[in-house]
Amino acid sequence: MKIIFFETAPWERRYLTKALKLAGATVQFVLEPLTDQSLSRAKGAGIISVFIYSQVTASVLKRLPGLRFIATRSTGFDHIDLKACQAKGIRVSNVPAYGENTVAEHTFALILSLSRNVHKAYVRTIKGDFSLNGLQGFDLKGKTLGVIGAGRIGMHVIKMAKGFGMEVLVYDTRRDPFLREVLDFRYAPLPELLRKSDIVSLHLPYTSSTHHLMHRETFRLMKRGALLINTARGGLVDTNALVWALDEGIVGGAGLDVLEGEELVKEERQLLEKDFSKDRLITALKNHILLHRENVVITPHIAFDSREALQRILDTTVANLVGFLHGSPSNLVSKAP
């Protein structure tokens, strides 16, 4: 069976070719993501493996009649139309755990960059300016961190926060009394968490129910001057509302590894070549406004990107593929969120 990988680097190709050789599969690699434009590269595939920038829509699936299995090399799967997959009998697997500590560490990299003005100091000193004006930061010890979403990544963030001597409030639809006691945090309703937290960090999956969780009204609830950190998914935050909250001084700073509509920032030419909606164009413009603010630190969706985490992604993906080929698929995403 032909397996086609999209969004792969040379070292990944070498590893995957060697790892899947014994499975008897024909393996091909494509540098770019799977989209309507690159769909011809998936011709004849029984299995595809994609990453987060591929868009496996119903129209894409319709033009891949031989497809039987999709292995996404990510935890999130909002880039895949699961309902369309189910209708066509296509099974989908993900990588449920690979970089909990990795993303949590990046979360604190963003927090520390803002709390100690590391990004401002760096830009200033490379210009030969060693003045201290405007660079005074604040201690994390004794501050309150609000963690929205206490899954695997959120729990690692909580443990790190306790190491800094922080108080932690947690909002999650599921509560674990044992972990609460062991890690010494407190569950709180979302409005209370927003009112009392000096830093709010998002660690939720992106679904229809979490779309724009942070909007004007939720921003209004935040403690004035608090920081917002997002290493989860860009769609959790209404970009227009975030710009407004920063302008109003409600949010004192933002650390963002993900942006709503970030694919438009990565490929600006798409704005001229495609007929995008007014809302998407406004979001792209607001993202550019964020890029030029001194109190915003943006990284290009790299929270997951450590050597160790990427190796774990490939190991799990290979296990998912081999399991499917042998009739015992693992890490299946059984239903749409």
N, C-alpha and C positions, 0 to 999 in steps of 0.2 A: 504494500500500500504506500502511495506517495504522501510524504509529509513535507509541507512547505512552511518554513519559518519566515515571519516578517519581523522587521525591526531588530536585526541582529548585528552584533559587532564581530570582527574577525576572530577574536579569541573565543567567543561563544560558538561560532561555527565549528572551530576545530574541536572543541569539547563535545558538542552535540553530535558531530559526525562520528567521532570515536565511540561515544556512549551508546549510540543507536545502531552501530554497525552490526552487532550481534543479533539485533532484533529482526534483521532481514528487511528493513524498510528502505525505500528510496528517499533520500533527503535532499531538499533544495532550499536555498536561502535567498531572501530578498532584503535589501537594505532598508527600503522605505516601508511605511505602514501600509496596511491593507485598507484601501478606500475604493470608491467607484473608479478613480483614475488608475489605480494599480491592479485592478481586479483581474486583468488578463494574465498577470503573473501567477495567479492561483489556479489556472486551468488544469483540470485533471486531478486535483488534490482530493484525497480521501480524508486527510487530516490537515488542519492548519494550526499553527501556534502563533499567537499574536501578543503584543504588549499594549499599553494603554492608549497609544495614539492611533491604533487601528480602529476603524468604525465598521463593525460587523452588523450591518443593518439588514432589514428584511429584503431590500432590493439586492444587496450583495449576495445574500444566501440564495435568493431565487436563481441567480446565475451560476451557482455552484451545485449542480444536481448530484454530483458524486460525493459531496461532503458528508461525513459521518461523525466527526469528532473535532472539537475545538479545545485546545489547551492554551488558556491565557496564562502568561507568565506574570501574573499580578494577583493580588488579593481581591481588589475590586473588579467588578465585571459589568459596570454600567455602560461600557463601550460595546457590549454585545446584546443584541435583541434576543433575550431568552425565550420570550413567547414565540417568536418566529422559529427559533431552534426547536422548541418542543413540538410545534406544529409539523415540522419536517423530520422529526425523529433524530435530530442531531444532539449528541450529548456534549456537555461542556464541563470542563474541570478548571479549577483555579489553584493558586498557591496560597492556602489559608494562613500560613505562618512562615515568615522568612526573615523579617527585619524589625521585630518589635523593638529591640534595644536600639537598632540602627536609626529608626525614625524618631524614637524618644531622644536619642543623643542630639539629633539635628534640631529637634524642638528646643532643647536647651541652648544650642548654638545660637538660634534666633533670639531667644529670650535674653541671653547674655550680651549679644550684639546690641540690643536695644537698651537694656538696663545699664550698660557701661559705655554706651556710645562708641563701640569699637569701630563700626563702619564709618562714622563721621571722623574719628581720630585717624583712621588709616588714610582716608582721602586727603585730609589736611596735611598729614606729615609727609606724604609723598610729594607734596608741593613745597616742602621745606618750611611749613608753618607749624611750630611747636607750641603755639599758645594754648592755654587751657580753657579759654572762654567758651561756654556752651557745652562743655564736655563732662560736666559733673553728672555722675550716675546715681544709682541707688542700690542698696543691699537687697538681696533676695531673702536673707534671713529675717524671719518674722513677718514676711509678706504672705498674702493669701493667693494661692493658685487655684483657679476654677477649672476643673477638667470636665469637659463635656464629651462623654463617651468613654466608659471605663472597660474597654475590651483589652486585648493583649498589649497594644501599644499604650493605651491610657494607663494601664497598671504600671508599666515601666516608667512612664512619666511621673506617676505618683511616688514611686520608690526614689527616683532621682530628686524630686522636690523635697522629700523628707530628709535626704542627705544634705540639702542646702539649708535645712532648718525652717522650711516653709510650712504654713498651715495649708491644708488641702480640702476643698469642697468638691464634691463629685455629683454630676447629674447623669443618670443613666436610667433607662426604663427597667433594667434588671438590677437587683441589689444582692450583694453577697455579704452577709453579716460577718462571716469568718475573715474575709480579706479586709473588710473595714476595720476590724479589731486588730489584725496583725499589722496592717500598714498605717494605722492611726489616722484615718481620714473620716470625713463626715459626708453622708449623702444629703443633698439639699434640692429643693425644687429649683427649676431653672431661673425664675425671677430672683430668688434669694441669692443664688450663686452669682448672677450678674451684678447684683447690687453690692456684694461684699468682696468680690475678687479684685485684686490688684492686677492680675494677669489672667486672661481667659484663653484656654488652649482647646482647639477642636480636634476630636479623634473619633468622628462618626463616619460610617459609610455614606455614600451619596445615593439617596433614593427619592422617590416622589414625596415622601413624608419629611425628609430632611432638606429638601430644596429651599434655599434662601432661609435657613434657620436663623441666620443673622440678617435681619432687615431693620428698617428704621425704628420700629417699635421695640425690638429686642435691644438695639443699640441704645435707645433712650433709657433702658433699665440699668445700663452699665455704670459702675462707679466712675465718676468723672476722672479722666486722665489714665484710665487703665489701658493695658496693652492687650492686643488681640493677636493670637498665634494660630496659623492654620497650616498644618502639614498633612491634612487629610484629602479633601477634594474641594476644588474651587467653587463648585456650585452650592456649597453650604453657605456662602456669603454673597449677599446682594452687593455687587461692586459699587453701584451707584450710591447705595446707602452707606457703604464704608467710607467713600470719599466725603460724603456729607458729614458723617460722624467725626472724621478727622478734621474737617474744616471747622466744625462746631466745638472742637476740643473735648468732645465726649470720649473719644478714643485718643489716647496720648501717643500711640505708635502701633505699628502692625508689622509682624514678621510673617511673611507669606512664602511658602514653598510651592503653593498652587494658586492659580488664578482662574476665575470664571472665564471661559472662552480663551484659555491660554494658547490653544492652537492658532488663534489669530495673531497673537503676539509673536509666536515662533515663525509664522509664515505671513508676513505683512502683505505680500503680493496677492494673497487670496482675497484681500479686501477689494481689490480692483478687478479681479478676474471672475468673481462670483456674485450672485445676487443675494446678498445677506439681508436679513431683516433689519429694520431700524434699531430694534432692541439690541441685537448682537453688535451692530456698529457702535452704538453708544457704549456698550460694555468694553469693547476694544479701546475706545477713546479714553474711558475712565481708567483702564489698566495702564495706559501710557501716562496719565496724570499721576498714578501711584508710583510709577517707575522713577519719577523725578522729585519725589518728596523726601526730605531729610529724615523724617521720622518713620519711614517705611523701609524695611529690608526685604528684598525679594530675591529668592534663589530659584533656579530653573527646574523645579520638580526633581530635586536630587536627594531628598531626605532618605530615600531607600538605597541610594547608590554608594554602597561600600563594597569592597572586594568580597568580604565574607557573605554579605547578604545576597549579592548576585550569584555567588556559587550555590547558595542554598536554593535560590530560585531555579537554577538549572537542574540541580539534583532532584527537586520535587517534580519539575516538568518532565524530566526523563522518566521518573517513576510513574507519572500519570500516563504518559504515552505508552510505555511498555505494558502497563496494566491494561489499557484499552486493547492493545494488539493481542494480548493473551486472554482477553475476555473477562477481565476483572478490573474495570476502571475504578480509580480512586479519586477522592476530593471532588466529587461531582457537585455541581451547582444545580439543584433539582428543580427549582422554581424561581420565577421572576420575583424581584424584591417588591 
